[in-house]
Amino acid sequence: MATNVTVEIEAEEMDEGLSLMEDLKSGGLNISRHTKMPGRVKIVGFIKKRFESMLIEGLNHRPLKELADEAIKLRFNCVRLTYATQMFTRYANRTVEENFDLLDLEQAKAGLAQYNSFVLNKTIAEAYEAVVDVLGESGLMVIADNHMSQPRWCCSLDDGNGFFGDRYFDPQEWLQGLSLVVQRFSKKPTVRKN
């Protein structure tokens, strides 16, 4: 079931999408800027089918710019980009190539080298930021969504990989991760921290 979120923005900002994220306020499903003309934030989620890869799915099949252009063609103006706390607290300095080697993802690594080689030698944190930058340059806003603690499957009732009260949730590490993400992305006008 899809949900549309209504956003209040000024008419001249309808084409400027990027400046829109700087001072949005939310309450439930409503997002507003206390201005006149209604608009819509249409969000697509770029997922990680293999969370351990710590990189969005599909970069081994198509150039990121092409994926961003496809999202815009489908009339999306925002991307929900999930990340795990430990991507920034424990694995931030591991390169994408090292990570793919550790996971024995040789075929995916070859595809990545073919379509998005610019991320292979980047660290996990730099690669996430590079994805954010390409999406922003394409005109897409980004919601940096801290979705889990560990970069692995989450969201069942007993996997321990959620937040408060879950087995792998460490409040101090979570705060450290949030701080690192804010430091990295606070100057990027296309990013909304969640």
C-alpha positions in Angstrom: 0.0 0.0 0.0 1.5 3.3 -1.1 1.2 6.5 1.0 1.6 10.0 -0.5 3.0 12.6 1.8 1.8 16.2 1.3 4.4 19.0 1.4 3.8 22.7 1.6 6.3 24.7 -0.5 6.3 28.0 -2.3 5.6 27.9 -6.1 9.1 29.2 -7.1 10.7 26.3 -5.2 8.7 23.6 -7.0 11.6 23.4 -9.5 14.3 23.8 -6.9 13.7 20.5 -5.0 17.2 20.7 -3.4 16.6 23.7 -1.2 13.3 22.2 -0.1 14.9 19.8 2.5 16.7 22.4 4.6 13.8 23.4 6.9 11.0 20.9 6.5 9.1 20.0 9.6 7.0 16.9 10.1 4.2 15.8 12.2 2.8 12.3 11.4 2.4 12.0 7.6 2.3 15.8 7.2 5.4 17.7 6.2 5.3 21.5 5.9 7.2 24.7 5.5 4.4 27.0 6.6 4.0 28.3 3.1 1.3 28.5 0.4 1.3 26.0 -2.4 1.0 22.2 -1.9 3.5 19.9 -3.5 4.5 16.3 -3.0 7.7 14.6 -1.9 7.7 11.3 -3.8 10.1 8.9 -2.2 11.7 5.8 -3.6 13.8 3.5 -1.5 17.2 2.3 -2.8 17.6 -0.9 -1.0 20.5 -3.2 0.0 19.4 -6.8 -0.8 22.7 -7.9 0.7 23.0 -5.6 3.6 26.5 -6.9 4.3 27.7 -5.3 1.1 26.9 -1.9 2.6 26.2 -0.6 -0.9 22.9 -0.1 -2.6 21.6 -2.8 -4.9 22.0 -2.5 -8.6 25.3 -0.7 -8.9 26.8 -3.9 -10.3 24.1 -3.8 -13.1 23.7 -0.2 -14.1 25.5 3.2 -13.7 24.3 5.1 -10.6 23.6 8.2 -12.8 21.3 6.0 -14.9 19.5 4.7 -11.8 19.0 8.3 -10.6 17.7 9.4 -14.0 15.3 6.5 -14.0 14.0 7.6 -10.6 13.4 11.1 -11.9 11.8 9.8 -15.0 9.4 7.9 -12.8 8.6 11.2 -11.1 10.4 10.6 -7.8 12.2 13.5 -6.2 13.6 11.9 -3.1 15.5 8.7 -2.2 15.4 6.9 1.1 18.9 5.6 1.5 19.3 3.3 4.4 22.4 2.7 6.4 23.5 0.7 9.4 25.1 2.4 12.4 28.1 0.1 12.2 28.8 1.3 8.6 30.1 4.5 10.2 31.3 3.2 13.6 33.1 -0.1 12.7 33.5 -0.4 8.9 33.8 3.2 7.7 37.5 2.7 6.7 37.1 -0.7 4.9 37.1 -0.2 1.1 34.2 -1.5 -1.0 36.5 -3.8 -2.8 37.9 -5.3 0.4 34.3 -5.8 1.7 33.2 -7.5 -1.5 36.3 -9.7 -1.4 35.5 -10.7 2.3 31.9 -11.6 1.2 33.1 -13.5 -1.8 31.1 -11.3 -4.2 33.4 -11.7 -7.2 30.6 -11.4 -9.8 29.1 -8.4 -8.2 32.5 -6.8 -7.8 33.1 -7.3 -11.6 29.8 -5.7 -12.4 30.7 -2.8 -10.0 34.0 -2.4 -11.8 32.1 -2.2 -15.1 29.3 0.2 -14.2 30.4 2.2 -11.2 34.1 1.7 -10.8 34.4 5.0 -9.0 33.2 3.4 -5.7 35.4 0.3 -5.6 38.4 1.9 -4.0 36.4 4.2 -1.8 35.8 3.3 1.9 32.3 2.3 2.9 31.6 5.8 4.3 33.1 7.5 1.2 31.0 5.2 -1.1 27.8 6.0 0.7 28.7 9.7 0.4 29.5 9.3 -3.3 26.1 7.8 -3.9 24.5 10.7 -2.0 26.5 13.2 -4.1 25.4 11.6 -7.4 21.8 11.5 -6.4 22.0 15.2 -5.3 23.7 16.2 -8.6 20.8 14.5 -10.4 18.3 16.7 -8.5 17.2 14.1 -5.9 16.8 14.8 -2.2 18.1 12.1 0.1 16.8 10.8 3.4 19.8 9.3 5.2 17.8 6.6 7.1 19.6 4.9 10.1 17.6 1.7 9.7 19.5 -0.9 11.8 22.6 -1.4 14.0 24.5 -4.1 12.1 24.9 -4.2 8.3 22.9 -7.4 7.9 19.3 -8.5 7.6 16.9 -6.9 10.1 13.3 -6.3 10.9 12.0 -9.6 12.1 10.8 -9.7 15.7 13.7 -11.7 17.0 16.8 -10.8 14.9 18.1 -8.4 17.5 19.1 -5.9 14.8 16.8 -3.0 15.5 17.0 -0.3 18.1 16.1 0.2 21.8 16.0 -3.1 23.7 17.4 -5.2 20.9 20.3 -7.5 21.5 22.8 -5.7 19.1 21.7 -2.1 19.9 24.3 -0.1 21.8 23.0 3.4 22.6 26.5 4.9 22.9 27.5 3.4 19.5 24.3 4.6 18.0 24.9 8.2 19.2 28.5 8.0 17.9 27.2 6.8 14.5 24.6 9.6 14.4 27.3 12.1 15.2 29.6 10.8 12.4 26.8 10.9 9.9 25.8 14.5 10.9 29.4 15.6 10.6 29.7 14.1 7.1 26.4 15.3 5.7 25.4 18.4 7.6 26.6 20.7 4.8 24.9 18.8 2.0 21.6 20.6 1.2 20.1 17.5 -0.4 20.3 15.3 2.7 17.7 15.0 5.4 19.0 13.1 8.4 16.5 10.7 9.9 
